[in-house]
Amino acid sequence: MAMDTSLLFQTLSVKGRTLRNRIVMPPMVVLRGLTTPEGVEWYGRHARGGVALVIVEATAVNRFGGSHLHLAHSGHVRNEDVTPLTAENLRPLVDAIHAGGALAAIQLFPVSFGRPVSPAMLKRDEIDGILAGYRAAAGICREAGFDGVEPHGAHGYVLNLFFSPVKNRRKDEFGGDGLLLYRHTPVGQGYGIEESLALAEQLVKAGVDILDISPSSIEAPGDRAAPFKRFGVPVITVNELDVVERALEALREKRADLVAIGRALIADPDWPIKVKEGRLDEIVKCTRCDEMCFGNLKKGIPIECTQWA
Ligand SMILES: Cc1cc2nc3c(=O)[nH]c(=O)nc-3n(C[C@H](O)[C@H](O)[C@H](O)COP(=O)(O)O)c2cc1C
């Protein structure tokens, strides 16, 4: 008998916007640019594959609007795209995602992605600059038509290290007409779930609409995300959830409202459609080799997949 995957294909409404199902494309730096035909095609292609929400890759706030273009280079992303981002040149990207039927959000990174910056290294005026960068970036993203923005507060990068980003999240900046997501790692250097829950409570009070909890444990799908459900906003969980039973289990046991599928969408953008239509055997499977996704990212070249024909 065919697997019942209907839990994955229920709609979800958040703040007046409707996600067509429970599948999210998490932010993944693909090194194709955001204003290039290759970048627009990459994201449009993934939207057409059936995900409900595309979160565009970690993007430095100092790339927006031309006013904060002092970019500090180092980091591991060698061929970093430095095209100044504007509402005009971002619109094709947003339009391509919308044309594919998905909502479009973008992950905003405080400094150049991959740059090893710690809170202690940042002077007061640099922090002010980052905050101004977030404000400018969020405004431009809204103007470009993005449905939401997501500060990257996860994975041990600088905002995650600050751990009090609630001060950076003002309702007026992020507005009443867009979604505010926040990506957080539930257990990190020197903190655990309890501290993270205290942070999440403040984030939700400050207006965060969707909590993106990354990474969750791979043993019990969504278990690390589950405690964050208590705040009443939808929760995204991630980590090897392309094993359909694991994604369904996370939803069925109400450990999360949305599942993000990362590397498996690099291997096969049509993962959502194929699951929906019961064509599981046609899915090009991610083997977790990490050779040409994380591997290429480290080398600074556009990510690809060893499983592509
Ligand atoms: C090539 C690549 C780039 C990534 N870039 C980002 C990023 O920009 N921001 C982020 O929060 N996570 C990033 N991630 C992590 C993914 O969003 C996701 O959390 C991770 O791959 C685990 O999910 P999966 O098991 O479904 O692949 C990246 C992952 C890959 C493979």
Ligand as a Chemical Component Dictionary entry (heavy atoms), coordinates in Angstrom:
data_LIG
# 
_chem_comp.id                   LIG 
_chem_comp.type                 NON-POLYMER 
_chem_comp.pdbx_formal_charge   0 
_chem_comp.three_letter_code    LIG 
# 
loop_
_chem_comp_atom.comp_id 
_chem_comp_atom.atom_id 
_chem_comp_atom.alt_atom_id 
_chem_comp_atom.type_symbol 
_chem_comp_atom.charge 
_chem_comp_atom.model_Cartn_x 
_chem_comp_atom.model_Cartn_y 
_chem_comp_atom.model_Cartn_z 
_chem_comp_atom.pdbx_ordinal 
LIG C1  C1  C 0 25.872 23.745 0.586 1  
LIG C2  C2  C 0 25.154 24.109 1.855 2  
LIG C3  C3  C 0 25.044 25.452 2.217 3  
LIG C4  C4  C 0 24.380 25.818 3.401 4  
LIG N1  N1  N 0 24.243 27.155 3.692 5  
LIG C5  C5  C 0 23.511 27.518 4.796 6  
LIG C6  C6  C 0 23.192 28.895 5.031 7  
LIG O1  O1  O 0 23.481 29.784 4.230 8  
LIG N2  N2  N 0 22.505 29.185 6.165 9  
LIG C7  C7  C 0 22.091 28.223 7.037 10 
LIG O2  O2  O 0 21.478 28.561 8.052 11 
LIG N3  N3  N 0 22.341 26.910 6.813 12 
LIG C8  C8  C 0 23.014 26.535 5.700 13 
LIG N4  N4  N 0 23.181 25.193 5.425 14 
LIG C9  C9  C 0 22.551 24.169 6.304 15 
LIG C10 C10 C 0 21.190 23.739 5.726 16 
LIG O3  O3  O 0 20.270 24.818 5.709 17 
LIG C11 C11 C 0 20.563 22.582 6.554 18 
LIG O4  O4  O 0 20.305 23.046 7.851 19 
LIG C12 C12 C 0 21.485 21.368 6.605 20 
LIG O5  O5  O 0 21.938 21.015 5.311 21 
LIG C13 C13 C 0 20.788 20.142 7.252 22 
LIG O6  O6  O 0 19.656 19.755 6.529 23 
LIG P1  P1  P 0 19.678 18.457 5.525 24 
LIG O7  O7  O 0 20.079 17.264 6.338 25 
LIG O8  O8  O 0 18.264 18.351 5.024 26 
LIG O9  O9  O 0 20.670 18.739 4.447 27 
LIG C14 C14 C 0 23.844 24.814 4.249 28 
LIG C15 C15 C 0 23.956 23.476 3.852 29 
LIG C16 C16 C 0 24.575 23.111 2.676 30 
LIG C17 C17 C 0 24.646 21.660 2.283 31 
# 
loop_
_chem_comp_bond.comp_id 
_chem_comp_bond.atom_id_1 
_chem_comp_bond.atom_id_2 
_chem_comp_bond.value_order 
_chem_comp_bond.pdbx_ordinal 
LIG C1  C2  SING 1  
LIG C2  C3  SING 2  
LIG C2  C16 DOUB 3  
LIG C3  C4  DOUB 4  
LIG C4  N1  SING 5  
LIG C4  C14 SING 6  
LIG N1  C5  DOUB 7  
LIG C5  C6  SING 8  
LIG C5  C8  SING 9  
LIG C6  O1  DOUB 10 
LIG C6  N2  SING 11 
LIG N2  C7  SING 12 
LIG C7  O2  DOUB 13 
LIG C7  N3  SING 14 
LIG N3  C8  DOUB 15 
LIG C8  N4  SING 16 
LIG N4  C9  SING 17 
LIG N4  C14 SING 18 
LIG C9  C10 SING 19 
LIG C10 O3  SING 20 
LIG C10 C11 SING 21 
LIG C11 O4  SING 22 
LIG C11 C12 SING 23 
LIG C12 O5  SING 24 
LIG C12 C13 SING 25 
LIG C13 O6  SING 26 
LIG O6  P1  SING 27 
LIG P1  O7  DOUB 28 
LIG P1  O8  SING 29 
LIG P1  O9  SING 30 
LIG C14 C15 DOUB 31 
LIG C15 C16 SING 32 
LIG C16 C17 SING 33 
# 
